């Protein structure tokens, strides 16, 4: 006797999702529009990837509906693509993007107060790109744990000046910019060892007017008991130092955000 395992037939709910996803590719924009609206209304999260693609639909009404539906579903992965629509020529699409982001903020947590952007780090010449990425990643990893913070998805690049300020007011967020700098990274030979020490400094400024609010810094060192080390060993020492410096600075920024209203 043998048994043949067959896949379970699709449930009615699964069939409904599949039909709506297919509807997003229908030649008629009215069908695509209805599909985008219903996906959001029913919060069919399985259809989110297809709905994100609908943000690039050729018809503005479909784009707008897709943006709002993604917001209703709380699809945080859509943020970057929704932000790009803020500068769309069609006001319907731009306003839908505004609404979508406000809904995404609410879905992430009701305590959101700050939109925090992280600048590309300043650094001495010839510093490895991976080191700069490590600084940004360490800052982001810590700051996004803050219950009041929404990490920018590029709003400050899409909107400028008064438009950015107006956008932040609509979302009831204060915009802040974190400006990191790899202030020092050097290797020295000392008492038969190779020592690498570094410093990461950070300034927190307002996102629109760039008014300074807070400064922080982290310093660290690491060493090997040898004066003749391989390039890979030196890079590992540098990575360790930069990570420690960035994490120390990030901790201070995090604490500042917790206490900001007291300043």
C-alpha positions in Angstrom: 0.0 0.0 0.0 1.3 3.4 -0.8 0.1 6.9 -0.1 0.3 9.9 -2.4 0.4 13.3 -0.7 -1.3 15.9 -2.7 -1.3 19.7 -2.0 -4.4 20.9 -0.2 -6.8 22.7 -2.4 -6.7 26.5 -2.0 -9.1 27.9 0.5 -11.7 30.5 -0.4 -9.5 33.2 1.2 -6.4 32.2 -0.7 -8.5 32.2 -3.9 -9.7 35.7 -3.2 -6.2 37.0 -2.7 -5.0 35.4 -5.9 -7.9 36.9 -7.9 -7.2 40.3 -6.5 -3.4 40.0 -7.2 -4.4 39.0 -10.8 -6.7 42.0 -10.8 -3.7 44.3 -10.3 -2.4 43.2 -13.7 -5.7 43.6 -15.5 -5.7 45.7 -18.7 -8.5 47.9 -17.3 -7.3 50.5 -14.8 -10.8 50.4 -13.2 -10.2 46.7 -12.3 -6.7 47.4 -11.1 -8.0 50.3 -9.0 -10.8 48.2 -7.4 -8.3 45.4 -6.6 -5.9 47.9 -5.0 -8.7 49.3 -2.8 -10.1 45.9 -1.8 -6.6 44.5 -0.8 -6.2 47.4 1.6 -9.8 47.2 2.9 -9.5 43.5 3.7 -5.8 43.9 4.8 -4.6 41.0 2.7 -1.0 41.1 3.7 -0.1 38.3 1.4 -0.8 40.6 -1.5 1.6 43.3 -0.2 4.5 42.6 -2.7 2.1 42.9 -5.7 0.6 46.0 -4.2 4.0 47.6 -3.8 4.6 47.0 -7.5 1.3 48.8 -8.2 2.9 52.0 -6.8 4.5 52.2 -10.3 1.2 51.7 -12.1 0.8 53.8 -15.2 -2.5 55.2 -13.9 -2.3 57.7 -11.1 -5.5 56.6 -9.4 -4.1 53.1 -9.0 -0.9 54.4 -7.6 -2.8 56.5 -5.0 -5.0 53.6 -4.0 -2.1 51.2 -3.7 -0.2 53.7 -1.4 -3.2 54.2 0.9 -3.9 50.4 1.0 -0.3 49.7 2.0 -0.6 52.2 4.8 -3.8 50.5 6.0 -2.0 47.2 6.0 0.9 48.6 8.0 3.4 47.4 5.4 6.6 49.0 6.6 8.6 47.6 3.6 6.7 50.0 1.4 8.0 53.1 3.1 10.9 53.9 0.7 8.7 53.5 -2.4 5.8 55.5 -0.9 8.2 58.3 0.0 9.2 58.7 -3.6 5.6 59.5 -4.5 5.6 62.6 -2.2 7.0 64.7 -5.1 4.7 63.3 -7.7 3.3 65.8 -10.1 -0.3 64.6 -9.5 -1.6 66.0 -6.2 -3.8 63.0 -5.7 -0.8 60.7 -5.6 1.2 63.0 -3.4 -1.6 63.3 -0.9 -2.2 59.6 -0.9 1.5 59.1 -0.1 1.1 61.6 2.8 -1.8 59.6 4.1 0.0 56.3 3.7 3.0 57.4 5.7 0.8 58.7 8.5 -0.9 55.3 8.6 2.4 53.5 8.6 3.6 55.6 11.5 0.5 54.7 13.4 0.9 51.0 12.7 4.5 51.1 13.9 3.5 52.6 17.2 1.3 55.4 18.7 4.2 57.1 20.4 6.1 58.3 17.3 7.5 61.8 17.8 10.6 62.0 15.7 11.6 61.4 12.1 15.3 60.7 12.3 17.6 60.8 9.2 21.2 59.6 9.3 23.7 61.4 7.1 26.5 59.8 5.3 29.5 59.9 7.6 32.4 62.3 7.1 35.8 60.6 7.3 39.5 61.0 6.4 40.5 60.1 2.9 40.9 56.5 1.9 38.8 55.1 4.7 37.1 51.8 3.6 33.5 52.1 2.6 32.7 49.1 4.8 33.9 51.2 7.8 31.5 54.0 7.0 28.6 51.6 6.5 29.5 50.1 9.9 29.1 53.6 11.5 25.7 54.1 9.9 24.4 50.6 10.7 25.4 50.9 14.3 23.6 54.2 14.7 20.5 53.0 12.9 20.4 49.7 14.8 20.3 51.5 18.1 18.2 54.6 17.3 15.4 52.6 15.6 14.9 50.7 18.9 13.6 54.0 20.3 9.8 53.8 20.9 9.4 57.4 19.7 11.5 57.2 16.5 10.6 56.7 12.8 13.8 56.2 10.8 13.7 58.3 7.6 13.0 56.6 4.4 14.4 59.5 2.4 11.8 62.2 3.1 14.6 64.8 3.5 15.9 64.0 0.0 12.5 64.1 -1.7 11.2 67.2 0.0 13.1 70.4 0.9 12.6 73.5 3.1 9.0 74.6 3.7 7.6 71.5 1.9 9.5 69.2 4.2 8.4 71.2 7.2 4.8 71.1 6.2 5.0 67.4 5.6 6.4 66.8 9.1 3.6 68.9 10.7 1.0 66.8 8.9 2.6 63.6 10.3 3.0 65.3 13.7 6.7 64.5 13.8 9.8 66.5 14.7 12.5 66.1 12.1 16.1 65.4 13.3 19.3 64.7 11.4 22.1 62.7 12.8 25.5 63.7 11.4 28.2 61.2 12.1 32.0 61.7 11.6 34.8 59.3 11.8 37.0 61.8 13.5 40.0 59.6 14.1 41.3 56.2 13.0 45.0 55.5 13.4 47.4 52.7 14.0 50.5 53.0 16.2 53.3 50.6 17.3 53.8 50.7 21.0 55.8 48.4 23.3 55.8 45.6 20.7 52.1 45.8 19.9 50.1 47.4 17.2 47.4 49.7 18.6 44.5 51.0 16.6 42.5 53.8 18.2 39.5 55.7 16.8 36.8 58.2 17.6 33.3 58.7 16.1 31.6 62.0 16.8 28.0 62.7 16.2 25.9 65.9 15.9 22.1 66.0 16.1 20.6 68.9 14.3 17.1 69.8 13.3 16.2 68.3 9.9 14.9 71.5 8.2 16.9 74.4 9.6 20.0 72.4 10.6 20.0 74.0 14.1 22.4 72.1 16.4 20.7 70.3 19.3 23.2 67.8 20.7 26.6 66.3 20.3 28.0 62.9 21.2 31.2 60.9 20.8 32.7 57.5 21.3 36.3 56.5 21.5 37.9 53.0 21.6 41.1 51.1 20.9 42.2 47.6 20.1 45.6 45.9 19.7 47.6 42.9 18.7 50.9 41.8 20.4 52.9 42.2 17.2 54.3 45.1 15.2 54.2 43.3 11.9 50.5 42.5 11.2 48.8 41.5 8.0 46.4 43.9 6.2 43.5 41.7 7.1 44.4 41.8 10.8 44.7 45.6 10.7 41.3 45.8 9.0 39.8 43.6 11.7 41.2 45.9 14.4 39.8 48.9 12.7 36.4 47.3 12.3 36.4 46.4 16.0 37.3 50.0 17.0 34.8 51.7 14.7 32.0 49.4 15.8 32.7 50.2 19.5 33.0 53.9 18.9 29.8 54.1 16.9 27.8 52.0 19.4 29.0 54.3 22.2 27.9 57.4 20.3 24.6 55.8 19.4 23.9 55.0 23.0 24.3 58.7 23.8 22.0 59.8 21.0 19.4 57.3 22.1 19.5 58.6 25.7 19.3 62.2 24.4 16.1 61.3 22.5 14.6 59.8 25.7 15.3 63.0 27.6 14.9 65.5 24.8 11.8 67.2 26.3 13.8 68.0 29.4 16.5 70.0 27.6 
